[in-house]
């Protein structure tokens, strides 16, 4: 990595919700084999440090989604929660972090649930991005955590299919610029 950062993490943020996909552009069939206790712990550490440094959250709270429906339902719908996710959450708690999970992804994004955490660590792309884009499609921002520089972009990409047609909506770009300014201020840059 050009910045020398050991690990970069993608966060999508907007309208009172910050989500981080543990696996990013992995086919759904490859997700279970792509998650590990270490990847959850390492990613969570980057997210928690960024919440403190960049978002000025004094005691950040992190919610961790389960992989399977109903967070595996005690092993009846999958064992990843028992064998991988819960041990990672327990390790993070032992390190003194305020963390909850694994939580059922279908119940962790309503307003009352969101009030209980500062960011959500999800196991795969759509588990994280569907709630964010449902709540804040035009204001969503992609923030790269763990870098020594501030890096933001619109959450929906560059829209090459409409380049030069005067159809692009600038709201996400404006939100990304504003977010970059807030992060720079938080870092005293």
FIVEXDO-32176 format. One record per residue (C-alpha): x, y, z. Coordinates in nm, 2 decimals. Example, Ala and Ser with C-alpha at 12.3 -4.5 7.8 and 13.67 -1.06 7.14 Angstrom:
<nodes>
NODE, c1, c2, c3
NODE, 1.23, -0.45, 0.78
NODE, 1.37, -0.11, 0.71
</nodes>
This chain:
<nodes>
NODE, c1, c2, c3
NODE, 0.00, 0.00, 0.00
NODE, 0.14, 0.34, -0.10
NODE, 0.06, 0.50, 0.24
NODE, 0.25, 0.23, 0.43
NODE, -0.07, 0.15, 0.63
NODE, -0.08, -0.21, 0.75
NODE, -0.45, -0.25, 0.69
NODE, -0.72, -0.04, 0.52
NODE, -1.08, -0.09, 0.60
NODE, -1.39, 0.03, 0.40
NODE, -1.66, 0.21, 0.59
NODE, -1.98, 0.34, 0.45
NODE, -2.13, 0.63, 0.65
NODE, -2.44, 0.84, 0.63
NODE, -2.76, 0.95, 0.81
NODE, -2.68, 0.80, 1.15
NODE, -2.54, 0.47, 1.03
NODE, -2.18, 0.36, 0.98
NODE, -2.13, 0.01, 0.84
NODE, -1.81, -0.19, 0.76
NODE, -1.82, -0.50, 0.55
NODE, -1.56, -0.76, 0.67
NODE, -1.55, -0.91, 0.32
NODE, -1.59, -0.66, 0.04
NODE, -1.62, -0.79, -0.32
NODE, -1.64, -1.17, -0.25
NODE, -1.91, -1.39, -0.40
NODE, -2.16, -1.49, -0.14
NODE, -2.04, -1.86, -0.17
NODE, -1.69, -1.75, -0.07
NODE, -1.79, -1.55, 0.23
NODE, -1.79, -1.83, 0.50
NODE, -1.44, -1.93, 0.40
NODE, -1.32, -1.57, 0.40
NODE, -1.41, -1.48, 0.76
NODE, -1.18, -1.56, 1.05
NODE, -1.14, -1.47, 1.41
NODE, -0.83, -1.27, 1.33
NODE, -0.98, -1.08, 1.04
NODE, -1.28, -0.98, 1.27
NODE, -1.05, -0.87, 1.55
NODE, -0.81, -0.68, 1.32
NODE, -1.09, -0.51, 1.13
NODE, -1.27, -0.42, 1.45
NODE, -0.96, -0.27, 1.60
NODE, -0.92, -0.04, 1.30
NODE, -1.28, 0.06, 1.31
NODE, -1.27, 0.13, 1.69
NODE, -0.95, 0.34, 1.66
NODE, -1.10, 0.54, 1.37
NODE, -1.42, 0.60, 1.56
NODE, -1.21, 0.76, 1.83
NODE, -0.96, 0.95, 1.61
NODE, -1.17, 1.05, 1.31
NODE, -1.53, 1.06, 1.45
NODE, -1.43, 1.18, 1.80
NODE, -1.63, 0.91, 1.97
NODE, -1.48, 0.89, 2.32
NODE, -1.60, 0.53, 2.40
NODE, -1.70, 0.38, 2.07
NODE, -1.95, 0.10, 2.06
NODE, -1.94, -0.16, 1.79
NODE, -2.21, -0.41, 1.68
NODE, -2.10, -0.73, 1.50
NODE, -2.35, -0.90, 1.27
NODE, -2.38, -1.28, 1.25
NODE, -2.33, -1.45, 0.92
NODE, -2.63, -1.67, 0.91
NODE, -3.00, -1.60, 0.96
NODE, -3.09, -1.53, 1.32
NODE, -2.71, -1.52, 1.39
NODE, -2.70, -1.90, 1.35
NODE, -2.98, -1.98, 1.59
NODE, -2.75, -2.15, 1.84
NODE, -2.58, -2.36, 1.57
NODE, -2.90, -2.48, 1.40
NODE, -2.85, -2.24, 1.10
NODE, -2.47, -2.25, 1.09
NODE, -2.17, -2.27, 1.32
NODE, -1.97, -1.96, 1.21
NODE, -2.12, -1.75, 1.49
NODE, -2.02, -2.01, 1.75
NODE, -1.68, -2.10, 1.61
NODE, -1.55, -1.78, 1.46
NODE, -1.76, -1.46, 1.53
NODE, -1.83, -1.51, 1.91
NODE, -1.47, -1.59, 2.00
NODE, -1.36, -1.27, 1.81
NODE, -1.62, -1.06, 2.00
NODE, -1.51, -1.22, 2.33
NODE, -1.14, -1.14, 2.25
NODE, -1.23, -0.78, 2.17
NODE, -1.43, -0.75, 2.50
NODE, -1.12, -0.88, 2.69
NODE, -0.92, -0.60, 2.53
NODE, -1.17, -0.36, 2.68
NODE, -1.38, -0.27, 2.38
NODE, -1.75, -0.20, 2.40
NODE, -1.88, -0.46, 2.15
NODE, -2.19, -0.67, 2.10
NODE, -2.26, -0.96, 1.88
NODE, -2.30, -1.17, 1.69
NODE, -2.63, -1.01, 1.62
NODE, -2.90, -1.11, 1.37
NODE, -2.85, -0.88, 1.07
NODE, -3.23, -0.86, 1.01
NODE, -3.29, -0.69, 1.34
NODE, -2.98, -0.47, 1.39
NODE, -3.06, -0.18, 1.16
NODE, -3.39, -0.03, 1.28
NODE, -3.36, 0.31, 1.45
NODE, -3.38, 0.17, 1.81
NODE, -3.11, -0.09, 1.74
NODE, -2.88, 0.17, 1.57
NODE, -2.90, 0.39, 1.88
NODE, -2.71, 0.12, 2.06
NODE, -2.39, 0.13, 1.86
NODE, -2.16, 0.38, 1.67
NODE, -2.07, 0.14, 1.38
NODE, -2.17, -0.21, 1.26
NODE, -1.92, -0.47, 1.14
NODE, -2.10, -0.69, 0.89
NODE, -1.98, -1.01, 0.75
NODE, -2.03, -0.94, 0.38
NODE, -2.09, -0.66, 0.13
NODE, -2.47, -0.66, 0.09
NODE, -2.53, -0.72, 0.46
NODE, -2.36, -0.38, 0.52
NODE, -2.45, -0.18, 0.21
NODE, -2.82, -0.26, 0.18
NODE, -2.91, -0.09, 0.51
NODE, -2.69, 0.21, 0.44
NODE, -2.81, 0.26, 0.09
NODE, -3.17, 0.22, 0.20
NODE, -3.13, 0.48, 0.47
NODE, -2.89, 0.73, 0.30
NODE, -2.85, 0.65, -0.07
NODE, -2.77, 1.00, -0.19
NODE, -2.58, 1.10, 0.12
NODE, -2.37, 0.79, 0.17
NODE, -1.99, 0.82, 0.19
NODE, -1.72, 0.56, 0.14
NODE, -1.45, 0.63, 0.40
NODE, -1.12, 0.43, 0.40
NODE, -1.02, 0.37, 0.76
NODE, -0.67, 0.29, 0.89
NODE, -0.48, 0.53, 0.66
NODE, -0.25, 0.81, 0.76
NODE, -0.44, 1.03, 0.51
NODE, -0.81, 1.12, 0.48
NODE, -0.98, 0.94, 0.19
NODE, -1.35, 0.96, 0.11
NODE, -1.56, 0.90, -0.20
NODE, -1.93, 0.87, -0.30
NODE, -2.06, 0.54, -0.18
NODE, -2.20, 0.44, -0.52
NODE, -1.90, 0.46, -0.74
NODE, -1.82, 0.67, -1.04
NODE, -2.12, 0.60, -1.27
NODE, -1.93, 0.56, -1.60
NODE, -2.25, 0.47, -1.77
NODE, -2.38, 0.83, -1.74
NODE, -2.05, 1.03, -1.79
NODE, -2.10, 1.34, -2.00
NODE, -2.48, 1.32, -2.00
NODE, -2.55, 1.58, -1.73
NODE, -2.75, 1.32, -1.53
NODE, -2.52, 1.26, -1.23
NODE, -2.66, 1.35, -0.89
NODE, -2.39, 1.54, -0.69
NODE, -2.53, 1.48, -0.34
NODE, -2.30, 1.18, -0.25
NODE, -1.99, 1.37, -0.38
NODE, -2.09, 1.67, -0.18
NODE, -2.13, 1.45, 0.13
NODE, -1.79, 1.29, 0.06
NODE, -1.62, 1.63, 0.05
NODE, -1.79, 1.74, 0.37
NODE, -1.70, 1.42, 0.54
NODE, -1.34, 1.46, 0.43
NODE, -1.34, 1.81, 0.58
NODE, -1.48, 1.69, 0.91
NODE, -1.22, 1.40, 0.93
NODE, -0.94, 1.65, 0.85
NODE, -1.07, 1.88, 1.13
NODE, -1.08, 1.59, 1.37
NODE, -0.72, 1.51, 1.29
NODE, -0.62, 1.88, 1.31
NODE, -0.50, 1.87, 0.95
</nodes>
